[in-house]
Amino acid sequence: MTNKGYKKLSHLLSKHIQHQVEGDVIEPILDPSQETDFWGNLVRYADGMNLAIIKNKGTITSLAQHLEKSITPFVALCKLEGSTLPVIFYVNESGKTLAAVVDVLGQETEINLTIALENLIRLESGEIEYAIPISNNPIISDSTTKEKSNSISRLYRLLSAEKKDIAYIYIYALLISLFGLVLPLGVQTVIELIAGGVVIDSITVMIGLVIVVTMFTGGLQIMQLKLVETLQRRVFVKAAFEFAFRLPRIKLESLMGSYAPELMNRFFDVLTIQKSLPKFLIDLSGAILQILFGMILLSFYHPLFIVFGIVLISLLVILFYYTGPKALDANMVESKYKYKVVHWLEEMARTLLSFKIAGGTSLPLERTENLTNHYLHYREKQFNVVINQFLYVYIFKTLVTGGLLIIGSWLVINREINLGQFVASEIVIVLVLSASEKLVLSMEVAYDMLTAVDKIAHVTDLPLEKKNGVVMPVRDSKGFEVKVKDLHFTYPNGRKALNGVNLHINQGERLCLLGYNFSGKDAMMLALSSMLNDYKGAITYDDYSLKDVDLNSIRNQISKNLSEEELFDGTILENISMGREGVTYDDVLWALKNVELLDFVNKQPQGLNTLITAGGKVFPESVTMRFLLARCIVDRPKLLILNKTFRELDSHVRLKVLSFLIDKENPWTLVFVGNDPILSNLCDRVAIMSQGKLETIGTLDEVKGHPSFQNCILPPTNNA
């Protein structure tokens, strides 16, 4: 397909899932040699529109079942009239399943569904490769909400995405409130009919009408609940995908000084939103409408009731205006300490052996007591505001109930209203006052929702890396030539890590990067592996500037074994392949063989499908380390950066692994980061950093006399 075709196809997929394209679309710049990579190019174009393309495989039967059970469209490749073209399968507004083929220019043409399914391109396994589009528009964070930085704008952003369903919920609430007036009006009519001596048939009809309307109101409430349940599911799925989408793309600098796993605890506030939606959308809106319609009905009985309505609404407005912000502020701080308690418990679990070795330490309980005391203080503060709100309404309810009974009785005695109107007005007043109570109690849910969106924003407001750019081609199997010119970088805490570094790494070279504490070698490693965004200067790979290229395309050709890398809960195969498209089963076997782990894996109960749990801590450190190394080399990268020196390995295994890594048959450019004399001897050149600058670079013979080299490599002498 052409660039125009990919762009139009992405827009068509967006339209079918009602995904709104926000802001400017950032298009990738493709190399002509990559035009045949349909799925890769579609993913890149869709990513520029905040549209995720989730690839999958399935049989023709499973796809047919998907079309029957789901309204989510999918796209697959078909062979039509000798051309391979994408076909979108979707369900229209009337519920009919349709298929539309998209040509190379992005023009959509409807085709017969059966023909489309029969001509789907199958893999060797007989399965069909297809993809589902999913909207990745931020659910609560955009440029406007970040600028305003308040919970109300974020909550509005969350709910506005579901405005169609919420509109139906409010329409049902409107009807329920209107039909709710049938009871007092029906009672009034029945009393008037009885007082007038009307025949029993008319009374029976009126009672039957009240019963039917009540049943109809119950049906509307059930429809409301179904809509809210759909919204609850949708919010959870959207939030899960947004977290999964954003986390790998968050700027590394914005996470420095934070503990990323602890930040992910904010996802639990999605559950708070889920649980709060029914009360917020049904109870809260129902209470407000019941108060308004009740006041309107009462105003037809007597002008005195208008005064009652004005006083009640004014009281509620004043009450929430003065006490609401206090409750919300207390709720925010209470939530902060809630997360601090959870984080402390997680820290104790993470460092469990340390606390066991410490013996009879009271630190776990002391810290927990301190945090829970703060939590309880602010919890009580927020609860006191809610109790005061309820108390004011209850006092008002008591006074109004007594007062209106007196007023109503006086109006009946003076024949300004009849007995039926009196009874109906009292029923309406009771309903209105009950709705006022419900409104006050439901405000706690509103505070929880506003707090929840604020906490989720701690993650979703974090800045992301740049999108798209020049897609770096894979032209040959040789390693990268890396050039660094006048590189500067400062950590977010203000510490300057790199101060004008200039470095040239030749294609296929083996380089050892040395440096003492705070020398800048760790920041240099992050910069070379394309992890830093806020640097100054230039970094190029085969003359492609890091500032211009698509980050994913460059990272596909760089592997790094950082000390922070860990195994995740998944199979051995998943941990090594990381779901990368080009990694085959043979590649995984090759990697395991060259890190001396193939026999170990073959002895596992389920081979490559053996589950790794607890971050790989069930394995010895030497095994975990080699799994991570296998992950690095499995896709034969053009640049390999290692900051582990493998000293934990047995000497003969270490020698084999290092010999494999430096073997010139492996065409990668290799950078070792670590003060290890063996690595210095194995590498072509040695570079030494100090105080954020490159002090010297050359062969081992050229640099071994340098004082910095001796400080890094040689053990200190004892002059005692």
Secondary structure, DSSP 8 states (H G I E B T S, - for coil): --HHHHHHHHHHHHHHTT----S-----B--GGGTT-HHHHHHHHHHTTTEEEEEEEE-HHHHHHHHHH----EEEEEEETTEEEEEEEEE-TTS-EEEEEE-TT--EEEE-HHHHHHTB-B-TTS-EEEEEEEE---SS--HHHHHH--HHHHHHHHHHTTHHHHHHHHHHHHHHHHHHTHHHHHHHHHHHHHHTT--HHHHHHHHHHHHHHHHHHHHHHHHHHHHHHHHHHHHHHHHHHHHHHHGGGB-HHHHTTS-HHHHGGGGHHHHHHHHHHHIIIIIIHHHHHHHHHHHHHHHHH-HHHHHHHHHHHHHHHHHHHHHHHHHHHHHHHHHHHHHHHHHHHHHHHHTHHHHHHT-S--HHHHHHHHHHHHHHHHHHHHHHHHHHHHHHHHHHHHHHHHHHHHHHHHHHHTTSS-HHHHHHHHHHHHHHHHHHHHHHHHHHHHHHHHHHHHHHHHHHTS-B-----B------SS---EEEEEEEEE-TTS-EEEEEEEEEE-TT-EEEEEE-TTSSHHHHHHHHTT---S-EEEEEETTEETTTB-HHHHHTTEEEE-TT----SEEHHHHHHTT-TT--HHHHHHHHHHTT-HHHHHTSTTGGG-EE-GGGTTS-HHHHHHHHHHHHHTT--SEEEE----TTS-HHHHHHHHHHHH-TTS--EEEEES--HHHHHHSSEEEEEETTEEEEEE-HHHHTTSHHHHHHHS------
